[in-house]
Amino acid sequence: MYARTSTWTGTPEALENWVRHVREKVAPMVAGLPDNGGAYFFVDRDQGRALTLTLWTSEGAALRSDATADKSRESTVAATGVELLERGRFEVVGKV
């Protein structure tokens, strides 16, 4: 399994927009992608940050979804006012 992360920052208003956008647009879109192994969306309002973590059944699945992820990030910035701080990709080596 592989994970992709996106770290965001923004004003309290932008983060509220991010939460709404995630619930209404991003989560349903990600759930419908082939070989998706799940997704988690976190917000730390005190620090003005948010985190997206998507899981993929294989490295190939993660790579195939890269273009969709890039478009989703762009639309999230445009729709919410958050700023993308960092992108990451990880191999999942353990789960409990």
mmCIF file as gemmi writes it, N, C-alpha and C atoms, coordinates in Angstrom:
data_model
loop_
_atom_site.group_PDB
_atom_site.id
_atom_site.type_symbol
_atom_site.label_atom_id
_atom_site.label_alt_id
_atom_site.label_comp_id
_atom_site.label_asym_id
_atom_site.label_entity_id
_atom_site.label_seq_id
_atom_site.pdbx_PDB_ins_code
_atom_site.Cartn_x
_atom_site.Cartn_y
_atom_site.Cartn_z
_atom_site.occupancy
_atom_site.B_iso_or_equiv
_atom_site.pdbx_formal_charge
_atom_site.auth_seq_id
_atom_site.auth_asym_id
_atom_site.pdbx_PDB_model_num
ATOM 1 N N . MET Axp A 1 ? 0.845 -1.168 0 1 0 ? 1 A 1
ATOM 2 C CA . MET Axp A 1 ? 0 0 0 1 0 ? 1 A 1
ATOM 3 C C . MET Axp A 1 ? 0.895 1.236 0 1 0 ? 1 A 1
ATOM 4 N N . TYR Axp A 2 ? 0.404 2.287 -0.633 1 0 ? 2 A 1
ATOM 5 C CA . TYR Axp A 2 ? 1.125 3.557 -0.713 1 0 ? 2 A 1
ATOM 6 C C . TYR Axp A 2 ? 0.21 4.69 -0.288 1 0 ? 2 A 1
ATOM 7 N N . ALA Axp A 3 ? 0.816 5.734 0.243 1 0 ? 3 A 1
ATOM 8 C CA . ALA Axp A 3 ? 0.053 6.893 0.714 1 0 ? 3 A 1
ATOM 9 C C . ALA Axp A 3 ? 0.553 8.148 0.023 1 0 ? 3 A 1
ATOM 10 N N . ARG Axp A 4 ? -0.37 9.043 -0.244 1 0 ? 4 A 1
ATOM 11 C CA . ARG Axp A 4 ? -0.032 10.372 -0.755 1 0 ? 4 A 1
ATOM 12 C C . ARG Axp A 4 ? -0.526 11.376 0.277 1 0 ? 4 A 1
ATOM 13 N N . THR Axp A 5 ? 0.282 12.396 0.538 1 0 ? 5 A 1
ATOM 14 C CA . THR Axp A 5 ? -0.116 13.427 1.488 1 0 ? 5 A 1
ATOM 15 C C . THR Axp A 5 ? -0.07 14.796 0.835 1 0 ? 5 A 1
ATOM 16 N N . SER Axp A 6 ? -0.915 15.668 1.343 1 0 ? 6 A 1
ATOM 17 C CA . SER Axp A 6 ? -0.895 17.085 0.988 1 0 ? 6 A 1
ATOM 18 C C . SER Axp A 6 ? -1.07 17.854 2.287 1 0 ? 6 A 1
ATOM 19 N N . THR Axp A 7 ? -0.189 18.812 2.523 1 0 ? 7 A 1
ATOM 20 C CA . THR Axp A 7 ? -0.267 19.645 3.718 1 0 ? 7 A 1
ATOM 21 C C . THR Axp A 7 ? -0.657 21.047 3.295 1 0 ? 7 A 1
ATOM 22 N N . TRP Axp A 8 ? -1.64 21.613 4.005 1 0 ? 8 A 1
ATOM 23 C CA . TRP Axp A 8 ? -2.247 22.882 3.647 1 0 ? 8 A 1
ATOM 24 C C . TRP Axp A 8 ? -2.133 23.87 4.794 1 0 ? 8 A 1
ATOM 25 N N . THR Axp A 9 ? -2.205 25.148 4.494 1 0 ? 9 A 1
ATOM 26 C CA . THR Axp A 9 ? -2.304 26.177 5.511 1 0 ? 9 A 1
ATOM 27 C C . THR Axp A 9 ? -3.273 27.236 5.036 1 0 ? 9 A 1
ATOM 28 N N . GLY Axp A 10 ? -3.846 27.952 6.011 1 0 ? 10 A 1
ATOM 29 C CA . GLY Axp A 10 ? -4.777 29.006 5.63 1 0 ? 10 A 1
ATOM 30 C C . GLY Axp A 10 ? -5.371 29.702 6.829 1 0 ? 10 A 1
ATOM 31 N N . THR Axp A 11 ? -6.096 30.733 6.536 1 0 ? 11 A 1
ATOM 32 C CA . THR Axp A 11 ? -6.822 31.476 7.565 1 0 ? 11 A 1
ATOM 33 C C . THR Axp A 11 ? -7.936 30.585 8.11 1 0 ? 11 A 1
ATOM 34 N N . PRO Axp A 12 ? -8.511 30.948 9.249 1 0 ? 12 A 1
ATOM 35 C CA . PRO Axp A 12 ? -9.65 30.163 9.747 1 0 ? 12 A 1
ATOM 36 C C . PRO Axp A 12 ? -10.772 30.044 8.711 1 0 ? 12 A 1
ATOM 37 N N . GLU Axp A 13 ? -11.046 31.118 7.997 1 0 ? 13 A 1
ATOM 38 C CA . GLU Axp A 13 ? -12.086 31.068 6.963 1 0 ? 13 A 1
ATOM 39 C C . GLU Axp A 13 ? -11.705 30.122 5.827 1 0 ? 13 A 1
ATOM 40 N N . ALA Axp A 14 ? -10.454 30.198 5.376 1 0 ? 14 A 1
ATOM 41 C CA . ALA Axp A 14 ? -9.999 29.311 4.302 1 0 ? 14 A 1
ATOM 42 C C . ALA Axp A 14 ? -10.066 27.847 4.733 1 0 ? 14 A 1
ATOM 43 N N . LEU Axp A 15 ? -9.706 27.574 5.985 1 0 ? 15 A 1
ATOM 44 C CA . LEU Axp A 15 ? -9.768 26.194 6.465 1 0 ? 15 A 1
ATOM 45 C C . LEU Axp A 15 ? -11.205 25.693 6.559 1 0 ? 15 A 1
ATOM 46 N N . GLU Axp A 16 ? -12.129 26.552 6.943 1 0 ? 16 A 1
ATOM 47 C CA . GLU Axp A 16 ? -13.534 26.144 6.945 1 0 ? 16 A 1
ATOM 48 C C . GLU Axp A 16 ? -14.005 25.853 5.523 1 0 ? 16 A 1
ATOM 49 N N . ASN Axp A 17 ? -13.562 26.672 4.569 1 0 ? 17 A 1
ATOM 50 C CA . ASN Axp A 17 ? -13.868 26.41 3.161 1 0 ? 17 A 1
ATOM 51 C C . ASN Axp A 17 ? -13.268 25.078 2.725 1 0 ? 17 A 1
ATOM 52 N N . TRP Axp A 18 ? -12.04 24.797 3.19 1 0 ? 18 A 1
ATOM 53 C CA . TRP Axp A 18 ? -11.352 23.534 2.867 1 0 ? 18 A 1
ATOM 54 C C . TRP Axp A 18 ? -12.16 22.349 3.384 1 0 ? 18 A 1
ATOM 55 N N . VAL Axp A 19 ? -12.614 22.43 4.64 1 0 ? 19 A 1
ATOM 56 C CA . VAL Axp A 19 ? -13.408 21.343 5.225 1 0 ? 19 A 1
ATOM 57 C C . VAL Axp A 19 ? -14.655 21.089 4.386 1 0 ? 19 A 1
ATOM 58 N N . ARG Axp A 20 ? -15.358 22.137 4.041 1 0 ? 20 A 1
ATOM 59 C CA . ARG Axp A 20 ? -16.576 21.999 3.227 1 0 ? 20 A 1
ATOM 60 C C . ARG Axp A 20 ? -16.246 21.402 1.858 1 0 ? 20 A 1
ATOM 61 N N . HIS Axp A 21 ? -15.198 21.894 1.223 1 0 ? 21 A 1
ATOM 62 C CA . HIS Axp A 21 ? -14.789 21.404 -0.101 1 0 ? 21 A 1
ATOM 63 C C . HIS Axp A 21 ? -14.409 19.921 -0.039 1 0 ? 21 A 1
ATOM 64 N N . VAL Axp A 22 ? -13.688 19.547 1.006 1 0 ? 22 A 1
ATOM 65 C CA . VAL Axp A 22 ? -13.312 18.139 1.175 1 0 ? 22 A 1
ATOM 66 C C . VAL Axp A 22 ? -14.559 17.269 1.284 1 0 ? 22 A 1
ATOM 67 N N . ARG Axp A 23 ? -15.485 17.666 2.124 1 0 ? 23 A 1
ATOM 68 C CA . ARG Axp A 23 ? -16.691 16.855 2.349 1 0 ? 23 A 1
ATOM 69 C C . ARG Axp A 23 ? -17.577 16.764 1.113 1 0 ? 23 A 1
ATOM 70 N N . GLU Axp A 24 ? -17.702 17.868 0.391 1 0 ? 24 A 1
ATOM 71 C CA . GLU Axp A 24 ? -18.631 17.911 -0.738 1 0 ? 24 A 1
ATOM 72 C C . GLU Axp A 24 ? -18.025 17.446 -2.059 1 0 ? 24 A 1
ATOM 73 N N . LYS Axp A 25 ? -16.756 17.7 -2.275 1 0 ? 25 A 1
ATOM 74 C CA . LYS Axp A 25 ? -16.143 17.442 -3.588 1 0 ? 25 A 1
ATOM 75 C C . LYS Axp A 25 ? -15.024 16.397 -3.549 1 0 ? 25 A 1
ATOM 76 N N . VAL Axp A 26 ? -14.024 16.637 -2.697 1 0 ? 26 A 1
ATOM 77 C CA . VAL Axp A 26 ? -12.807 15.824 -2.755 1 0 ? 26 A 1
ATOM 78 C C . VAL Axp A 26 ? -13.051 14.389 -2.292 1 0 ? 26 A 1
ATOM 79 N N . ALA Axp A 27 ? -13.635 14.213 -1.109 1 0 ? 27 A 1
ATOM 80 C CA . ALA Axp A 27 ? -13.829 12.86 -0.582 1 0 ? 27 A 1
ATOM 81 C C . ALA Axp A 27 ? -14.643 11.972 -1.531 1 0 ? 27 A 1
ATOM 82 N N . PRO Axp A 28 ? -15.774 12.455 -2.051 1 0 ? 28 A 1
ATOM 83 C CA . PRO Axp A 28 ? -16.509 11.597 -2.987 1 0 ? 28 A 1
ATOM 84 C C . PRO Axp A 28 ? -15.719 11.277 -4.256 1 0 ? 28 A 1
ATOM 85 N N . MET Axp A 29 ? -14.954 12.251 -4.752 1 0 ? 29 A 1
ATOM 86 C CA . MET Axp A 29 ? -14.159 12.019 -5.961 1 0 ? 29 A 1
ATOM 87 C C . MET Axp A 29 ? -13.089 10.961 -5.694 1 0 ? 29 A 1
ATOM 88 N N . VAL Axp A 30 ? -12.368 11.098 -4.583 1 0 ? 30 A 1
ATOM 89 C CA . VAL Axp A 30 ? -11.309 10.143 -4.255 1 0 ? 30 A 1
ATOM 90 C C . VAL Axp A 30 ? -11.885 8.745 -4.048 1 0 ? 30 A 1
ATOM 91 N N . ALA Axp A 31 ? -13.024 8.66 -3.377 1 0 ? 31 A 1
ATOM 92 C CA . ALA Axp A 31 ? -13.649 7.359 -3.123 1 0 ? 31 A 1
ATOM 93 C C . ALA Axp A 31 ? -13.979 6.613 -4.409 1 0 ? 31 A 1
ATOM 94 N N . GLY Axp A 32 ? -14.214 7.351 -5.483 1 0 ? 32 A 1
ATOM 95 C CA . GLY Axp A 32 ? -14.564 6.725 -6.749 1 0 ? 32 A 1
ATOM 96 C C . GLY Axp A 32 ? -13.397 6.355 -7.635 1 0 ? 32 A 1
ATOM 97 N N . LEU Axp A 33 ? -12.178 6.677 -7.21 1 0 ? 33 A 1
ATOM 98 C CA . LEU Axp A 33 ? -11.012 6.371 -8.047 1 0 ? 33 A 1
ATOM 99 C C . LEU Axp A 33 ? -10.621 4.904 -7.934 1 0 ? 33 A 1
ATOM 100 N N . PRO Axp A 34 ? -10.185 4.299 -9.045 1 0 ? 34 A 1
ATOM 101 C CA . PRO Axp A 34 ? -9.776 2.892 -9.009 1 0 ? 34 A 1
ATOM 102 C C . PRO Axp A 34 ? -8.604 2.68 -8.059 1 0 ? 34 A 1
ATOM 103 N N . ASP Axp A 35 ? -8.65 1.579 -7.335 1 0 ? 35 A 1
ATOM 104 C CA . ASP Axp A 35 ? -7.558 1.133 -6.464 1 0 ? 35 A 1
ATOM 105 C C . ASP Axp A 35 ? -7.302 2.07 -5.288 1 0 ? 35 A 1
ATOM 106 N N . ASN Axp A 36 ? -8.288 2.878 -4.935 1 0 ? 36 A 1
ATOM 107 C CA . ASN Axp A 36 ? -8.167 3.71 -3.742 1 0 ? 36 A 1
ATOM 108 C C . ASN Axp A 36 ? -8.352 2.83 -2.518 1 0 ? 36 A 1
ATOM 109 N N . GLY Axp A 37 ? -7.464 2.987 -1.54 1 0 ? 37 A 1
ATOM 110 C CA . GLY Axp A 37 ? -7.529 2.199 -0.324 1 0 ? 37 A 1
ATOM 111 C C . GLY Axp A 37 ? -8.074 2.965 0.866 1 0 ? 37 A 1
ATOM 112 N N . GLY Axp A 38 ? -8.611 4.162 0.606 1 0 ? 38 A 1
ATOM 113 C CA . GLY Axp A 38 ? -9.165 4.983 1.677 1 0 ? 38 A 1
ATOM 114 C C . GLY Axp A 38 ? -8.548 6.363 1.673 1 0 ? 38 A 1
ATOM 115 N N . ALA Axp A 39 ? -9.121 7.24 2.463 1 0 ? 39 A 1
ATOM 116 C CA . ALA Axp A 39 ? -8.595 8.604 2.564 1 0 ? 39 A 1
ATOM 117 C C . ALA Axp A 39 ? -8.977 9.167 3.921 1 0 ? 39 A 1
ATOM 118 N N . TYR Axp A 40 ? -8.1 10.012 4.433 1 0 ? 40 A 1
ATOM 119 C CA . TYR Axp A 40 ? -8.332 10.7 5.701 1 0 ? 40 A 1
ATOM 120 C C . TYR Axp A 40 ? -8.021 12.176 5.495 1 0 ? 40 A 1
ATOM 121 N N . PHE Axp A 41 ? -8.791 13.006 6.147 1 0 ? 41 A 1
ATOM 122 C CA . PHE Axp A 41 ? -8.636 14.456 6.032 1 0 ? 41 A 1
ATOM 123 C C . PHE Axp A 41 ? -8.607 15.024 7.443 1 0 ? 41 A 1
ATOM 124 N N . PHE Axp A 42 ? -7.549 15.752 7.775 1 0 ? 42 A 1
ATOM 125 C CA . PHE Axp A 42 ? -7.33 16.252 9.128 1 0 ? 42 A 1
ATOM 126 C C . PHE Axp A 42 ? -7.234 17.778 9.097 1 0 ? 42 A 1
ATOM 127 N N . VAL Axp A 43 ? -7.706 18.413 10.157 1 0 ? 43 A 1
ATOM 128 C CA . VAL Axp A 43 ? -7.56 19.859 10.274 1 0 ? 43 A 1
ATOM 129 C C . VAL Axp A 43 ? -7.1 20.181 11.692 1 0 ? 43 A 1
ATOM 130 N N . ASP Axp A 44 ? -6.137 21.085 11.802 1 0 ? 44 A 1
ATOM 131 C CA . ASP Axp A 44 ? -5.662 21.617 13.083 1 0 ? 44 A 1
ATOM 132 C C . ASP Axp A 44 ? -5.95 23.11 13.051 1 0 ? 44 A 1
ATOM 133 N N . ARG Axp A 45 ? -7.096 23.474 13.541 1 0 ? 45 A 1
ATOM 134 C CA . ARG Axp A 45 ? -7.522 24.872 13.473 1 0 ? 45 A 1
ATOM 135 C C . ARG Axp A 45 ? -6.607 25.789 14.285 1 0 ? 45 A 1
ATOM 136 N N . ASP Axp A 46 ? -6.082 25.294 15.416 1 0 ? 46 A 1
ATOM 137 C CA . ASP Axp A 46 ? -5.201 26.114 16.253 1 0 ? 46 A 1
ATOM 138 C C . ASP Axp A 46 ? -3.911 26.499 15.528 1 0 ? 46 A 1
ATOM 139 N N . GLN Axp A 47 ? -3.396 25.593 14.713 1 0 ? 47 A 1
ATOM 140 C CA . GLN Axp A 47 ? -2.156 25.851 13.985 1 0 ? 47 A 1
ATOM 141 C C . GLN Axp A 47 ? -2.393 26.363 12.564 1 0 ? 47 A 1
ATOM 142 N N . GLY Axp A 48 ? -3.657 26.392 12.134 1 0 ? 48 A 1
ATOM 143 C CA . GLY Axp A 48 ? -3.976 26.865 10.792 1 0 ? 48 A 1
ATOM 144 C C . GLY Axp A 48 ? -3.478 25.946 9.701 1 0 ? 48 A 1
ATOM 145 N N . ARG Axp A 49 ? -3.574 24.63 9.962 1 0 ? 49 A 1
ATOM 146 C CA . ARG Axp A 49 ? -3.062 23.646 9.008 1 0 ? 49 A 1
ATOM 147 C C . ARG Axp A 49 ? -4.074 22.533 8.783 1 0 ? 49 A 1
ATOM 148 N N . ALA Axp A 50 ? -3.916 21.869 7.655 1 0 ? 50 A 1
ATOM 149 C CA . ALA Axp A 50 ? -4.741 20.707 7.331 1 0 ? 50 A 1
ATOM 150 C C . ALA Axp A 50 ? -3.872 19.688 6.606 1 0 ? 50 A 1
ATOM 151 N N . LEU Axp A 51 ? -4.328 18.449 6.614 1 0 ? 51 A 1
ATOM 152 C CA . LEU Axp A 51 ? -3.577 17.363 5.996 1 0 ? 51 A 1
ATOM 153 C C . LEU Axp A 51 ? -4.534 16.43 5.28 1 0 ? 51 A 1
ATOM 154 N N . THR Axp A 52 ? -4.187 16.071 4.071 1 0 ? 52 A 1
ATOM 155 C CA . THR Axp A 52 ? -4.901 15.055 3.308 1 0 ? 52 A 1
ATOM 156 C C . THR Axp A 52 ? -4.004 13.836 3.21 1 0 ? 52 A 1
ATOM 157 N N . LEU Axp A 53 ? -4.558 12.646 3.483 1 0 ? 53 A 1
ATOM 158 C CA . LEU Axp A 53 ? -3.817 11.4 3.342 1 0 ? 53 A 1
ATOM 159 C C . LEU Axp A 53 ? -4.686 10.446 2.535 1 0 ? 53 A 1
ATOM 160 N N . THR Axp A 54 ? -4.225 10.077 1.354 1 0 ? 54 A 1
ATOM 161 C CA . THR Axp A 54 ? -4.953 9.105 0.541 1 0 ? 54 A 1
ATOM 162 C C . THR Axp A 54 ? -4.124 7.838 0.465 1 0 ? 54 A 1
ATOM 163 N N . LEU Axp A 55 ? -4.807 6.709 0.441 1 0 ? 55 A 1
ATOM 164 C CA . LEU Axp A 55 ? -4.15 5.404 0.393 1 0 ? 55 A 1
ATOM 165 C C . LEU Axp A 55 ? -4.455 4.719 -0.932 1 0 ? 55 A 1
ATOM 166 N N . TRP Axp A 56 ? -3.448 3.997 -1.437 1 0 ? 56 A 1
ATOM 167 C CA . TRP Axp A 56 ? -3.552 3.338 -2.737 1 0 ? 56 A 1
ATOM 168 C C . TRP Axp A 56 ? -3.084 1.904 -2.607 1 0 ? 56 A 1
ATOM 169 N N . THR Axp A 57 ? -3.724 0.998 -3.314 1 0 ? 57 A 1
ATOM 170 C CA . THR Axp A 57 ? -3.446 -0.424 -3.168 1 0 ? 57 A 1
ATOM 171 C C . THR Axp A 57 ? -2.07 -0.831 -3.667 1 0 ? 57 A 1
ATOM 172 N N . SER Axp A 58 ? -1.447 -0.016 -4.503 1 0 ? 58 A 1
ATOM 173 C CA . SER Axp A 58 ? -0.116 -0.322 -5.034 1 0 ? 58 A 1
ATOM 174 C C . SER Axp A 58 ? 0.578 0.977 -5.437 1 0 ? 58 A 1
ATOM 175 N N . GLU Axp A 59 ? 1.872 0.871 -5.66 1 0 ? 59 A 1
ATOM 176 C CA . GLU Axp A 59 ? 2.614 2.04 -6.125 1 0 ? 59 A 1
ATOM 177 C C . GLU Axp A 59 ? 2.103 2.484 -7.496 1 0 ? 59 A 1
ATOM 178 N N . GLY Axp A 60 ? 1.797 1.513 -8.348 1 0 ? 60 A 1
ATOM 179 C CA . GLY Axp A 60 ? 1.259 1.83 -9.671 1 0 ? 60 A 1
ATOM 180 C C . GLY Axp A 60 ? -0.048 2.599 -9.583 1 0 ? 60 A 1
ATOM 181 N N . ALA Axp A 61 ? -0.915 2.204 -8.663 1 0 ? 61 A 1
ATOM 182 C CA . ALA Axp A 61 ? -2.189 2.907 -8.489 1 0 ? 61 A 1
ATOM 183 C C . ALA Axp A 61 ? -1.951 4.338 -8.036 1 0 ? 61 A 1
ATOM 184 N N . ALA Axp A 62 ? -1.006 4.525 -7.117 1 0 ? 62 A 1
ATOM 185 C CA . ALA Axp A 62 ? -0.684 5.876 -6.655 1 0 ? 62 A 1
ATOM 186 C C . ALA Axp A 62 ? -0.152 6.718 -7.81 1 0 ? 62 A 1
ATOM 187 N N . LEU Axp A 63 ? 0.719 6.143 -8.614 1 0 ? 63 A 1
ATOM 188 C CA . LEU Axp A 63 ? 1.286 6.881 -9.747 1 0 ? 63 A 1
ATOM 189 C C . LEU Axp A 63 ? 0.217 7.213 -10.785 1 0 ? 63 A 1
ATOM 190 N N . ARG Axp A 64 ? -0.687 6.276 -11.042 1 0 ? 64 A 1
ATOM 191 C CA . ARG Axp A 64 ? -1.744 6.518 -12.027 1 0 ? 64 A 1
ATOM 192 C C . ARG Axp A 64 ? -2.696 7.625 -11.583 1 0 ? 64 A 1
ATOM 193 N N . SER Axp A 65 ? -2.802 7.839 -10.294 1 0 ? 65 A 1
ATOM 194 C CA . SER Axp A 65 ? -3.723 8.859 -9.796 1 0 ? 65 A 1
ATOM 195 C C . SER Axp A 65 ? -3.054 10.228 -9.626 1 0 ? 65 A 1
ATOM 196 N N . ASP Axp A 66 ? -1.776 10.339 -9.96 1 0 ? 66 A 1
ATOM 197 C CA . ASP Axp A 66 ? -1.051 11.604 -9.77 1 0 ? 66 A 1
ATOM 198 C C . ASP Axp A 66 ? -1.689 12.782 -10.51 1 0 ? 66 A 1
ATOM 199 N N . ALA Axp A 67 ? -2.065 12.591 -11.753 1 0 ? 67 A 1
ATOM 200 C CA . ALA Axp A 67 ? -2.637 13.7 -12.529 1 0 ? 67 A 1
ATOM 201 C C . ALA Axp A 67 ? -3.949 14.17 -11.899 1 0 ? 67 A 1
ATOM 202 N N . THR Axp A 68 ? -4.752 13.228 -11.457 1 0 ? 68 A 1
ATOM 203 C CA . THR Axp A 68 ? -6.009 13.585 -10.792 1 0 ? 68 A 1
ATOM 204 C C . THR Axp A 68 ? -5.723 14.344 -9.499 1 0 ? 68 A 1
ATOM 205 N N . ALA Axp A 69 ? -4.721 13.899 -8.752 1 0 ? 69 A 1
ATOM 206 C CA . ALA Axp A 69 ? -4.355 14.569 -7.501 1 0 ? 69 A 1
ATOM 207 C C . ALA Axp A 69 ? -3.903 16.002 -7.762 1 0 ? 69 A 1
ATOM 208 N N . ASP Axp A 70 ? -3.103 16.198 -8.79 1 0 ? 70 A 1
ATOM 209 C CA . ASP Axp A 70 ? -2.635 17.555 -9.111 1 0 ? 70 A 1
ATOM 210 C C . ASP Axp A 70 ? -3.809 18.474 -9.457 1 0 ? 70 A 1
ATOM 211 N N . LYS Axp A 71 ? -4.755 17.978 -10.24 1 0 ? 71 A 1
ATOM 212 C CA . LYS Axp A 71 ? -5.936 18.781 -10.591 1 0 ? 71 A 1
ATOM 213 C C . LYS Axp A 71 ? -6.775 19.073 -9.35 1 0 ? 71 A 1
ATOM 214 N N . SER Axp A 72 ? -6.914 18.081 -8.479 1 0 ? 72 A 1
ATOM 215 C CA . SER Axp A 72 ? -7.693 18.272 -7.268 1 0 ? 72 A 1
ATOM 216 C C . SER Axp A 72 ? -7.044 19.314 -6.36 1 0 ? 72 A 1
ATOM 217 N N . ARG Axp A 73 ? -5.734 19.274 -6.24 1 0 ? 73 A 1
ATOM 218 C CA . ARG Axp A 73 ? -5.032 20.272 -5.429 1 0 ? 73 A 1
ATOM 219 C C . ARG Axp A 73 ? -5.261 21.678 -5.987 1 0 ? 73 A 1
ATOM 220 N N . GLU Axp A 74 ? -5.138 21.816 -7.294 1 0 ? 74 A 1
ATOM 221 C CA . GLU Axp A 74 ? -5.358 23.124 -7.925 1 0 ? 74 A 1
ATOM 222 C C . GLU Axp A 74 ? -6.771 23.633 -7.669 1 0 ? 74 A 1
ATOM 223 N N . SER Axp A 75 ? -7.763 22.768 -7.829 1 0 ? 75 A 1
ATOM 224 C CA . SER Axp A 75 ? -9.144 23.199 -7.621 1 0 ? 75 A 1
ATOM 225 C C . SER Axp A 75 ? -9.407 23.499 -6.15 1 0 ? 75 A 1
ATOM 226 N N . THR Axp A 76 ? -8.744 22.788 -5.253 1 0 ? 76 A 1
ATOM 227 C CA . THR Axp A 76 ? -8.908 23.051 -3.82 1 0 ? 76 A 1
ATOM 228 C C . THR Axp A 76 ? -8.373 24.43 -3.463 1 0 ? 76 A 1
ATOM 229 N N . VAL Axp A 77 ? -7.2 24.777 -3.958 1 0 ? 77 A 1
ATOM 230 C CA . VAL Axp A 77 ? -6.636 26.1 -3.701 1 0 ? 77 A 1
ATOM 231 C C . VAL Axp A 77 ? -7.574 27.182 -4.238 1 0 ? 77 A 1
ATOM 232 N N . ALA Axp A 78 ? -8.028 26.996 -5.467 1 0 ? 78 A 1
ATOM 233 C CA . ALA Axp A 78 ? -8.896 27.998 -6.098 1 0 ? 78 A 1
ATOM 234 C C . ALA Axp A 78 ? -10.232 28.14 -5.375 1 0 ? 78 A 1
ATOM 235 N N . ALA Axp A 79 ? -10.779 27.032 -4.911 1 0 ? 79 A 1
ATOM 236 C CA . ALA Axp A 79 ? -12.115 27.055 -4.307 1 0 ? 79 A 1
ATOM 237 C C . ALA Axp A 79 ? -12.125 27.492 -2.848 1 0 ? 79 A 1
ATOM 238 N N . THR Axp A 80 ? -10.991 27.353 -2.158 1 0 ? 80 A 1
ATOM 239 C CA . THR Axp A 80 ? -11.008 27.549 -0.709 1 0 ? 80 A 1
ATOM 240 C C . THR Axp A 80 ? -10.136 28.681 -0.194 1 0 ? 80 A 1
ATOM 241 N N . GLY Axp A 81 ? -9.063 28.994 -0.907 1 0 ? 81 A 1
ATOM 242 C CA . GLY Axp A 81 ? -8.133 30.009 -0.437 1 0 ? 81 A 1
ATOM 243 C C . GLY Axp A 81 ? -7.009 29.462 0.422 1 0 ? 81 A 1
ATOM 244 N N . VAL Axp A 82 ? -6.935 28.142 0.618 1 0 ? 82 A 1
ATOM 245 C CA . VAL Axp A 82 ? -5.81 27.568 1.349 1 0 ? 82 A 1
ATOM 246 C C . VAL Axp A 82 ? -4.573 27.579 0.467 1 0 ? 82 A 1
ATOM 247 N N . GLU Axp A 83 ? -3.422 27.384 1.084 1 0 ? 83 A 1
ATOM 248 C CA . GLU Axp A 83 ? -2.153 27.289 0.365 1 0 ? 83 A 1
ATOM 249 C C . GLU Axp A 83 ? -1.608 25.885 0.543 1 0 ? 83 A 1
ATOM 250 N N . LEU Axp A 84 ? -1.125 25.284 -0.542 1 0 ? 84 A 1
ATOM 251 C CA . LEU Axp A 84 ? -0.493 23.976 -0.476 1 0 ? 84 A 1
ATOM 252 C C . LEU Axp A 84 ? 0.944 24.156 -0.008 1 0 ? 84 A 1
ATOM 253 N N . LEU Axp A 85 ? 1.281 23.57 1.133 1 0 ? 85 A 1
ATOM 254 C CA . LEU Axp A 85 ? 2.636 23.686 1.685 1 0 ? 85 A 1
ATOM 255 C C . LEU Axp A 85 ? 3.568 22.59 1.202 1 0 ? 85 A 1
ATOM 256 N N . GLU Axp A 86 ? 3.04 21.371 1.138 1 0 ? 86 A 1
ATOM 257 C CA . GLU Axp A 86 ? 3.911 20.241 0.856 1 0 ? 86 A 1
ATOM 258 C C . GLU Axp A 86 ? 3.113 19.075 0.302 1 0 ? 86 A 1
ATOM 259 N N . ARG Axp A 87 ? 3.754 18.317 -0.578 1 0 ? 87 A 1
ATOM 260 C CA . ARG Axp A 87 ? 3.214 17.07 -1.104 1 0 ? 87 A 1
ATOM 261 C C . ARG Axp A 87 ? 4.159 15.953 -0.697 1 0 ? 87 A 1
ATOM 262 N N . GLY Axp A 88 ? 3.62 14.773 -0.468 1 0 ? 88 A 1
ATOM 263 C CA . GLY Axp A 88 ? 4.471 13.647 -0.124 1 0 ? 88 A 1
ATOM 264 C C . GLY Axp A 88 ? 3.918 12.332 -0.652 1 0 ? 88 A 1
ATOM 265 N N . ARG Axp A 89 ? 4.798 11.358 -0.739 1 0 ? 89 A 1
ATOM 266 C CA . ARG Axp A 89 ? 4.395 9.997 -1.108 1 0 ? 89 A 1
ATOM 267 C C . ARG Axp A 89 ? 5.184 9.053 -0.224 1 0 ? 89 A 1
ATOM 268 N N . PHE Axp A 90 ? 4.489 8.074 0.338 1 0 ? 90 A 1
ATOM 269 C CA . PHE Axp A 90 ? 5.093 7.154 1.279 1 0 ? 90 A 1
ATOM 270 C C . PHE Axp A 90 ? 4.676 5.728 0.979 1 0 ? 90 A 1
ATOM 271 N N . GLU Axp A 91 ? 5.573 4.789 1.222 1 0 ? 91 A 1
ATOM 272 C CA . GLU Axp A 91 ? 5.209 3.39 1.238 1 0 ? 91 A 1
ATOM 273 C C . GLU Axp A 91 ? 4.69 3.082 2.645 1 0 ? 91 A 1
ATOM 274 N N . VAL Axp A 92 ? 3.553 2.441 2.716 1 0 ? 92 A 1
ATOM 275 C CA . VAL Axp A 92 ? 3.008 2.052 4.018 1 0 ? 92 A 1
ATOM 276 C C . VAL Axp A 92 ? 3.682 0.744 4.422 1 0 ? 92 A 1
ATOM 277 N N . VAL Axp A 93 ? 4.387 0.768 5.547 1 0 ? 93 A 1
ATOM 278 C CA . VAL Axp A 93 ? 5.145 -0.41 5.978 1 0 ? 93 A 1
ATOM 279 C C . VAL Axp A 93 ? 4.558 -1.085 7.212 1 0 ? 93 A 1
ATOM 280 N N . GLY Axp A 94 ? 3.489 -0.52 7.753 1 0 ? 94 A 1
ATOM 281 C CA . GLY Axp A 94 ? 2.842 -1.143 8.898 1 0 ? 94 A 1
ATOM 282 C C . GLY Axp A 94 ? 1.474 -0.576 9.129 1 0 ? 94 A 1
ATOM 283 N N . LYS Axp A 95 ? 0.612 -1.388 9.735 1 0 ? 95 A 1
ATOM 284 C CA . LYS Axp A 95 ? -0.757 -0.968 10.044 1 0 ? 95 A 1
ATOM 285 C C . LYS Axp A 95 ? -1.228 -1.814 11.217 1 0 ? 95 A 1
ATOM 286 N N . VAL Axp A 96 ? -1.957 -1.192 12.123 1 0 ? 96 A 1
ATOM 287 C CA . VAL Axp A 96 ? -2.51 -1.96 13.248 1 0 ? 96 A 1
ATOM 288 C C . VAL Axp A 96 ? -4.013 -1.852 13.247 1 0 ? 96 A 1
